[in-house]
Amino acid sequence: MKRNDGYFKGKVALERIFLKILNPDIGLAQLDAGEVDYSNIPIGEMDRVKRNAKLVVSSRPSPSLQNLAINMTRPYFQDKRVRQAMWHAIDRQGIVDSILGGQAKVVNSPIFGPAWMGEPQFNKYPFDPAKAKALLKEAGWNANQRVELMGKSSGTKEQMAYTPVIQKQFRDVGIACEVVLADNAGVQERFVSKPDYDLRDNGGGMYGAEPANGAIYFHGKEHMPAGLNYSRYANPKLDELIDSGLATSDQSKRKEIYTEVVRLINDEAPTIFLWVPNSICGYNKRLQGFKPTSYLDNYLWNAEEWSVGS
């Protein structure tokens, strides 16, 4: 990218910025060797990168959310007790501690910010296999019902590690779970277009920036493929609340509305919310003026302040 000499704040220091599309392992090796100045850092490589005196490692809570989307068109997921049981079956904190190295925060709703909104708390769905079994029994769950958990074949090392853990924890409570990996095209077809999936390991988004961002994923008019409602969930009462939240500018009123939105989504459990991951990056100390962002895709947000030292 070339410098815009007509930039309204004046001439910036860097004449060019080069963007390189690299395999993550190669990107990390080039960062370590000083061939690139910035790269995302896998959790498992943080300690090693920190030992390089020329590099800085940044870890900040992201506005994104990792979750298991539930296909609400499946007849065997219609009883909310089944969905609640799946939530109780997963040791989310254990996965965060052991596999994600503590670089994430467990959450129980799609609304966890900004500061004025806070993080409304209702059922925290602690890891409780006995509770999960009891809920499944109450719901008349068929133990022979096969459930697929779909993930990307190009997923991170951490995803490849925690997916079989979730599979085992589901099996431990009586849910016959199978892990199915698909490439990007397969995920697009099965998750977005059809739908043809049971559960989908899903992540990203800007949930924490604005409560409407998290709520809109559950609006009845937003069903995929045209909209953002990946679970195909429908609740007219929830739709009314979301519309009200979008229609008012009174912050205190909006907080009341979105707190009720959280209560409904938390109880109905159309999606299993897992955790908010940290955004982890590394950059060379010679890249002066660089400010890490909470959303890794926005790393160029203050590029006009960058300069390169020795």
Secondary structure, 3 states (H helix, E strand, C coil): CECCCCCCCCCCCCCECCCCCCCHHHHHHHHHHCCCCEEECCHHHHHHHHCCCCEEEEEEECCCEEEEEECCCCHHHCCHHHHHHHHHHCCHHHHHHHCCCCCEEECCCCCCCCCCCCCCCCCCCCCCHHHHHHHHHHCCCCCCCEEEEEEECCCCHHHHHHHHHHHHHHHHCCCEEEEEEECHHHHHHHHHHCCCCCEEEEEECCHHHCHHHHHHHHCHHHECCCCCECCCCCCHHHHHHHHHHHHCCCHHHHHHHHHHHHHHHHHHCCEEEEEEEEEEEEEECCEECCCCCCCHHHCCCCHHHCEECC
